[in-house]
Amino acid sequence: MEFAFTQEHLMIRDSAERFLAQASDSHAVRASMSSVHGYDPKVWQRIGQELCWPALMVPERFGGMGLGFVELAILLEQSGRYLLGSPLFATTCLATPALLLGHNAAVQETWLSAIAAGETSATLAFSSVPGLDAHSVQTVAQARAGGFCLNGCYAQVIDGALADLLIVAARVPGSQGEQGISLFALAANTPGIVRTALPTLDQTRRIARVELREVLVSDAQLLSAPGQGWTVLRDTLQIAAIGLAAEQTGGAQQVLDLTLGYIAERKQFSRAIASFQAIKHRCADMMLQVECARSAIYYAACVAHERLDPEGDSTVAGELEMAAATAKIHASEAFFQCAAESIQLHGGVGFTWEYDPHLYFKRARASEQLLGSPALHRECLAANLFGEHA
């Protein structure tokens, strides 16, 4: 598969970069970190209603722009560069794919239209214990007349404290493995939902614990047939991992740019330290890691596009798991290593609060574990390559 940006792609990238350079500069990021929401509601309103970024992948019949995951990856790379604090990732990479892959037309009409209009932020809650497999879904869906009663707790939900829509995974009692998992679309104000914001290393992304206490839902809120939600959940998590990898690649690019700017000005022995051969080698290694990650994420984005397209190439879409794992491995390691190297090359000021490398280092460390560590994704690749897929 050959890939090159079109003029439309370049226009999306450049407009996003111009907007974020002003709306999410260092001062704005630090202000958002100390705010109640974790982001600027006015900026999020502009993103949703003026720029229409949440509408990017929503089909036109729901009021969206009808574009694909490659275009979204371009936006996510730029949002990662500027540490954008907003529900953009959770809404576009977790909730929207789950709704698109589900088979409930009424739920899609209600929520995708609201997302496309910029009126709704959304997220996905699935894991009660560490892991990305079906066994991590521990919330119980007890059948009742005309619906279900949900009880359980989700450990780490991205933007879960303030999202308007929660897509939750639950298991029918007694089912094992992939059997019996269902996905439900719940308004966040549904009685019985308790949300608690959690303190985290990365203050630019908010995480919450979500508890369901005797939450009553109807059959009409199911995204797919009862007990048949695992395929939707699995593919949604893999697509989200690709989106996260795009963010990480943007962050890695930014710390490289920050480092190049600093070493061009910092002088030792009456010359800029950028002129020293050893410094050049370290920066070249950083650039190589960024470019490898970028290649991996845009190939994976093409695969995700085929999976989300009802008329997409099923052969390409079948590579989603391996493409997502490859992208997440490369992007996680590139971001963390570039952020660590940036702190070193900034010298004594690299870890101080006034300089930005520490913000990217924290984001890199937190994102490395989010939606699966590189080690976990390597196990996934090995299982596929050796025919031991779990």
N, C-alpha and C positions, 0 to 999 in steps of 0.2 A: 504494500500500500504506500503510494507516494502522497506526501502532504506538504502543502505550502499555503501560506496565508493569502486569501483573496483581498481585493481592495476593500470589500465590506468588513473582513476580519481586521484589517489594519485600522479602519475607521473606528470600529468598536474599541479596539485596544487604545488608540490615541485619545479618544473622547473620555474613556474611563480613567486613563492616566491623568488627563488634565483636571478632571473633576476631583479625583482622590488626592491629588497633590495639594489642593486647597482645603477640601472638606475633611481630610484625614491626615493632616500633617502631624508632626511630633507633638505640638501643643494640643491639638484636638484629641489625639490618642490618649494623652495623659489626663485630659479633662474627662474623657469618657471612662477611663479606668476608675476614677474617683466618684463617678456618678451612681445614682441608684439603679438606673437601667443598664449601665455598662455600655451604653451607646447614646448618641445624640438623637432624640426622637425626630427633630426637624430634618436632620440629614437622612434618616430612614424614610421619612415621608417623601422627601425629594427623590430618593432612590426608587421608591415604589410608584409614585404618581407622576413624576416628571421624566425620569430616566427609564422607568418601566423595566428595570432589571429582573424583578421576580416574574414578570410576564414573558421572559425570553423564551422559555421552553414550553409554555402553555399553548396548546393548539388554538388556532384562530377562532374555532367555534365556541370557545370559552372566553373569548376576549383577549387572548394572548397574542404574541408575535409569531408563534409557530416556527421558531428557529430551533437549532439543535444544541447538543451538549458541547460541541467544539466551541461555539460562540460563548457558551456559559463558562467554559474553562478559561477562555481569554479574560473574561471579567474577573474570575476568581484569582487568576494569577496576579492581576493588578491589585485586587483587594488584599491579597497576601503581602504584596510589596509594601502597602501602606498600613498594614495591621488594622484594617477597617473593623471597627466594632459595630456590629449590626446583626440582625437575624437573617442576613442574606444566605449564608451557608446552610443553616438549618432548613430554611424555607425552600431553597432551590435544589439542594442536594439530598435532603432526607425526606421531606414531606412531598414535594412535587413528584419525584420519581415513584414513590409509593402509590400516590393517587393515579398516576398515569399507567402504572403496571397493574393496578387493581381493575376489577371488572364491574364496579357499581357505578352506572351512568349517573344516577341521581346524586351520589356523593361527589362525583367529579364535577357535575354542574354547579353544585353549591359552593364547594371549596376552591376549585381551580379558578372559578370566576372571581371569587373574592381575592385570591392571591394575585391574579392578573391585574386587578384593579388597584393593587397596592394597599388594600384595606386590612389584610390579614397576614400575620406572621405565623409560622407553623414549624413543628418539629416532629421527630420520631422517637418514641420511647420503647425499648425492647428488652434491655439486659438487666436482669436482677443480680447476676453474679458475673465476674470477669469472663470474657469470652465472646466470640462472634458466631458460635454454632447454635443449633437449635436448642441445646440443653441450657443455654444461658437465659432462655425465656422461662421464667418461673411464675409469673402472674397467672392466676387461675380464672378461667371463664366458666362459671357454673350456669348451665342452661336453665332458663326460666320461661314461663309462658310468653311467647312473642319476643324473646330476646335472651339476654345474659346478665349475670351479676359478676362484676369484676372485683377481684381482691388481689393486691400485691404491691410490690415496690420496685421502682426502677432506679438503679444506683446513680448513673451519670447521664443526664439528659441535656444535650446541648441547647442552650437558650430555653430550657424548660420552664423557668420561673415566670417568664413573661409572654410566652407564645400564646396566640389566640386559639390555635388548633393543635391538638395532640393526637397523633396517630400512634396507637398502642398495640403491642403484640401480647397475646394471652394464649394460654394452653388449656385445652379441655382436660379435666381431671382424669388421670389414669393413662393418658397418651404418652408415648415414648418417642424420643428423637424428633424427626421432622413431622410426625403425625400429630394432628390435632391442634396446630397453631393457627390462630385467626388474627386478623388485623381489623381494628376498629377506629373510626374517625370520631373524636370526641371534642366538643367545644370545651375550652379550658375552664369555663365557669360551671361545668356539670357538677351537681352535688356529689360530694364524696371524694373529690380530687384535692389533695393537699400537696403543695409545692414548696420546696425549701431551697433557697440559694445556698451553694456550697463555696467555701473559700478555696481558691485554687492558686497554683503557681503562676499560671498565665492569666493576668488580670484583664487582658484584652478580649478574652472569650469567656462567657458566663456558662457555668454548669449548675444543674439543679438535681435534687432528688425529688422524684414524683411518687406519691403514694395513692393507691386507689383503695378506698374503703367503702365497700358495698355500693359500688357505682353501677347503676342500672342503665343498660343500653338496649336498643332494639335491633332486630335483624337488619333493619334498613341502614344501620351504621357500619355494617361489614363491608370491607373493601373487596372481598372475594368470597367464594363459597365457604361455609363454616368448616374449619379444620384444614383448609387448603391455602393458607397464607404463607407458608414457609418459602416457596419459590419467589414470591413478591418481596418478602423481607430480605432474603439472601441477595437477590439481584440489586435491591435498593442499597444495601450496605456496601456492595462492591462498587456501585456507581458513586456513592458518597465518598468512598475511599479515593476514587479518581479525582473528585472535586477537591478533596482535602490535599491531595498531592499537588494539584495545580496551585493552591494557596501556598504550600510549602516551597514550591519552585519560585514563586514570586518573592517570597521572603528571602530565599537564598540569593536571588539576584540583587535584592536591595542591600543586603549586608555586604555583598561584593562591591556594589557601587559606593556604599558608605566608606568602605575600607580604601578603595582606590582614591577617593577624594581626600581622605585623611593623610595617606602616606605621600601624596603629591605635595602636601603642605608641610608635613612634619620634617624637620631637618636635624641631622646629626653629622658631626664632622664637616660642617659647612656645606652639606648637600642634602637634597631631599632623600628620604629613606627609600622612596620608590625606585631610585637609581641603583640600589644594591641588588646584585644578582640573586641572592638567597630570597629576598622579598619578592622579586619577580617570579621565582619558581613557585612560591607558596600561593601567589595570586593566580598563576596559571593553573595550578591544581584546583583551586576554587572554581575557576571558570569552566574547567572540564567537567566537574561534578554538576554544575548548574545546567550545562548543555546536555549532558546525558539524561538528567532528570526531565528536562523539557521535551526531549525526544520521546521519552517513555510516556509522559502524561498526554501528549497530543495523539499518539497512537492509541492509547487507552481511551481517550475522549472520542475518537472515531468509532471504536468498538462500542462504547456506551451509547453513542448516537444510534447505531444499528439496532441495539437492544431495545431502545425506547421507541423506535419507529415501528409502527404496526406492520409496515411493508418493508422493513429492513432486511438485509442479508442475514439469514439465520446462521450461515457458516461463520461469518465474522462475529456475529453476536455470541456464538458459542465460545469465543475466546475471552469472554468478559472476565472470568475469574482469574486467569493467568495474567491478562493485561492489567487488571486492577492491582494484583499483587506486585507485579514488576514496577508499576508506577509508584506505588506506596513505598516500596523498598528504596528505590533510587531517590525519591524526593525527600523522604525522612532523613536518610543519611546525608544527602547533600545539604539540607537545611541545617541540621545540627552541626555538622563539621564546618560549614562556612560560618555559622554564627560563632562557634568556638574560636575559629581562626581569626575572625574579625576582632574579637575581644583581645586576643594576643597581639595582633598587629596594631591595635590602638594603644598598646603599652599600658602605662599606669592609669590612664583615664578610662580604659576600656570597660571596667566594671562599675564605674561611678554612675549615679542616678542621672546626672546631667546629660550623659551621652546615651545614644539609642541602642547600641549593640546588645545591652542586657535585656531589652524588651524583646528583641528577636531571638535571643538565646532562650528565654523563658517560653516563648511561643513555640520554638523548635522542639524543646524538650517535651512540652505538653502534647504537641501534635504528633510527635513520634509514637506515643502510646495510644493516641486516639484512633479508634476504628482499626486496631490491630498493629502491633509492633512489627518492625522488620523481621524479627525472628519468627513470629507467627506466620507472616506472609511467605517466608522462605519454606516453612513446613508445608504450607498450602501448595507452593510450586513443586516441591519435591513429591508430594502425594500425587499430583497430577502427572508429573513426568514419569514416575515409576508405577503408575497404575494403582495407587493405594488411596485413591480419593475417599475421604471420609464423608 
